[in-house]
Each structure stands twice: as C-alpha cells, then as structure tokens.
Amino acid sequence: KTALMSNICVMLNCFPIHQECSPRVCGCSADLHPLQFIVTYFRPDNTVNSRELSCVLNVKIIIYKRFTVKLHGGVQLAVWKADLTNFQVDAVVNAANDQLQHCGGLAQALSIAGGLQIQRDSNDYISRYGSLKTGDAIVFDAGSLPCKKIIHAVGPHLSKYPSKSDLSGAERLLERAIESILDKVKENHLQSVAIPAISSGLFNYPLPDCANTIVTTVKRYYESSRSSGHLPKDIFLVNNDEPTVKEMTRHLHKHAPSLVHNWLDM
C-alpha cells in the first residue's frame, strides 16, 4: 500500500509506533507496521532525517518490504525497497571493488554515511594484505552506519555488452561473492544482513541475471551442508530503485513457489 500522501505521521527506524501516531490523528491511510517500514522524509529544504517522529508535509516512503519467503532452517529471505545507508540490520553489504576504494555508486554512499572509518579501515586492509579477489568478502565495523558491521564484497566486473561466455564466467564469481557474504554472516554470528544487487550497476552485470543468481545462490546455500552451524534470522535483498526491486521480487517468487511466503502488493 503506497503512502505518498500530503500528511502522514510515522515512527522511524522500526521503533514501536506511538499511540498518538495513528490514522485517526494524522489522517493517514497507510498500513504501517513497525517491523515492515522505515521511512525517510524530505523537508522543504531538501535535507533528510531518518531518525525523527513527526507530522510533516511531502512525505515520501522509500523503504518497505515487498515479498518474503521462509527458507530451510527458518531463515527468512525478503525483498525490500530501501536505502542501505539507513537500513536497520546487523550488517549491510557493500558492492566493493578489489581495492576497496569507495568512490562511486553504493560504495560511495555507504562510505559517506559511515564516516571516515569506512575508507580508513579499507585502506589499512589493502596496505597490509593487498587487493581482494573477485568473489571475496571482508567484514569491518560499520562506523556511523546504523548497523554493527559492513561486509565489503567484490562482485564480477563485466564490459558494457558482455558475451555469453563472459556472463557464464561472471555467474560463478557472483555466486562465490554471495556465498562469501553468507559465510561471514555465519562466522560473525549475525542475525540479519542486507544484500544489494551486487555487480548490477557500475559493474554491468545484466539485472535479470543478477537477480536470478543472487536469489538462487542464497536459497541453495541454506539447503546445503554449508548452512550447518549458526543460522541468521533474516536475509534482506535491499535496493532503492524500482526496476531492481521488481526483478528481485520476480525471481524470489519464481524460485520459491513451494515455500511459505507473504506477498505485499505495493
């Protein structure tokens, strides 16, 4: 249920909704749930604050859950439309390059939001151990981000018009990147992680193939012996643009028809 109304009162960052904040008070017809919605509103001066409760004009909801399934072991896999820089989760995943230089796209946004520590930790790692390999993932503290950890994962980089052979090779590397992320979730006993469409943007991985590979790899991981040991509660597939959210939703629905699921028609 979209909520692009002129007036709305919401509680941010998944706190319980205050008793006074209700459709009766605000005239809001949105079906808000404290665990399904995080809201960022834009003030008239275009500044953004995602940690306030207020009745404001020109509210734009940019974060909500679209579709969810329950995987083996009780792990919930969900598609969300959201901004990773203010997503409430144990760890967010950054689509990094092999030098951990966060100078564009999602990487830059997370680095800015997380403060100087994000790039400083990355530089320290590269100076000590050298560049990462495609498919690798590394875990650092999250700086000023509203999560415990940030996982830098290196996905495959394709040309603008990749051949079938290039795409076939990249598929295995993207699978490895997702598996590395989930290994880090297990090793660090994280309860939740937010994963973007790695490699689909600046790295030119075709979006439908990217979504398919990510969904199938997560599903397969928790159906295999690799999932023994710690299991997280939630895996979030998080992106802030509608085409990517739709592709993630389509492929999750396609590959999990027999699993318990919940569709939110937003």
Secondary structure, 3 states (H helix, E strand, C coil): CCCCCCEEEECCCCCCCCCCCCHHHHCCCCCCCCCCECCCEECCCCCEECCCCEEEECCCCCCEEEEEEECHHHCEEEEEECCHHHCCCCEEEEEECCCCCCCCHHHHHHHHHHCHHHHHHHHHHHHHHCCCCCCCEEEEECCCCCCCEEEEEECCCCCCCCCHHHHHHHHHHHHHHHHHHHHHHHHCCCCEEEECCCCCCCCCCCHHHHHHHHHHHHHHHCCCHHHCCCCCCEEEEEECCHHHHHHHHHHHHHHCCCCCEEECCC
